[in-house]
């Protein structure tokens, strides 16, 4: 699988009582240990949250959204490519950088004891 970092795909939303789908932003690249079959993603939503990253029309390289879109960098999971349904588009590298930087803030390195 080629590097798909920045692509947005619709896929299953875990932790829902009913089957649900949402858009996912791919944040991993070819360095992911199983990049041929799966990727690390963060959820996207139409709900504004304090730490969410707003996605503007200009942030879409391809595709887009008819409604307000936000990246939720704290909502990370791994999804197999076969579980994606439909590609929504692709976001600019700057949005991916902001997302990865935010994700790293949620996962600081432990201090030495």
C-alpha positions in Angstrom: 0.0 0.0 0.0 1.4 3.4 -0.9 1.6 6.2 1.6 -2.0 7.4 2.2 -1.3 9.9 5.0 -3.8 12.8 4.8 -6.6 10.8 3.1 -10.0 10.8 4.6 -12.1 7.7 4.5 -15.5 6.5 5.8 -15.2 3.5 8.1 -16.7 1.8 11.2 -17.0 3.8 14.4 -16.1 1.6 17.3 -17.6 2.0 20.7 -21.1 2.7 19.3 -24.1 0.7 20.5 -25.5 0.6 16.9 -23.4 0.1 13.8 -22.2 3.5 12.8 -19.7 5.1 10.4 -17.6 8.2 10.5 -14.9 9.9 8.5 -11.3 9.0 9.5 -8.1 10.9 8.8 -5.1 8.7 8.1 -2.2 9.9 10.1 0.3 7.1 9.7 2.5 6.5 6.7 4.5 3.7 5.2 6.6 3.5 8.5 3.6 1.9 10.2 4.6 -1.8 10.9 1.6 -3.2 9.0 1.1 -0.4 6.5 0.2 -2.8 3.7 -3.0 -3.8 5.5 -3.9 -1.1 8.2 -3.3 2.4 9.3 -3.5 4.7 12.3 -6.4 7.1 12.0 -8.1 9.8 14.0 -11.8 10.5 13.9 -13.5 13.4 12.3 -16.8 15.0 13.3 -19.2 17.7 12.6 -19.3 18.7 16.2 -17.0 21.5 17.4 -15.0 20.6 20.5 -12.5 22.8 22.4 -9.5 20.8 21.2 -10.8 19.9 17.8 -9.0 21.1 14.7 -11.3 23.0 12.3 -11.1 21.9 8.7 -11.8 24.7 6.2 -12.7 24.4 2.5 -9.1 25.4 1.6 -7.7 22.5 3.7 -9.2 19.9 1.3 -6.7 19.0 -1.5 -9.4 16.7 -3.0 -13.0 16.1 -2.0 -14.5 18.1 0.8 -17.4 18.4 3.2 -20.8 20.1 2.8 -20.9 20.7 6.5 -18.4 22.0 9.1 -15.7 19.4 9.7 -13.3 19.0 12.7 -10.5 16.5 13.4 -10.6 14.9 16.8 -6.9 14.2 17.5 -7.6 12.4 20.8 -9.8 9.8 19.0 -7.2 7.5 17.6 -7.4 3.9 16.5 -6.1 1.5 13.9 -8.3 0.4 11.0 -7.7 -2.1 8.3 -8.0 -0.7 4.8 -10.5 -3.4 3.8 -12.9 -1.9 6.4 -13.1 1.5 4.7 -16.2 2.2 2.6 -15.7 5.4 0.6 -13.0 8.0 0.3 -14.2 11.5 1.2 -11.1 13.3 0.1 -7.6 14.3 1.2 -6.5 17.0 3.6 -3.5 19.3 3.3 -0.2 18.3 5.0 -0.5 21.2 7.4 -3.7 19.8 8.8 -2.1 16.4 9.2 0.9 18.0 11.0 -1.4 19.9 13.4 -3.2 16.7 14.1 -0.1 14.7 14.8 1.3 17.4 17.0 -1.9 17.5 19.0 -1.9 13.7 19.3 1.7 13.8 20.6 0.6 16.3 23.3 -1.9 13.6 24.5 0.9 11.0 24.7 3.9 12.6 26.4 6.9 10.6 27.2 7.0 9.4 30.8 9.6 11.1 33.0 12.5 9.1 34.4 12.0 7.8 37.9 
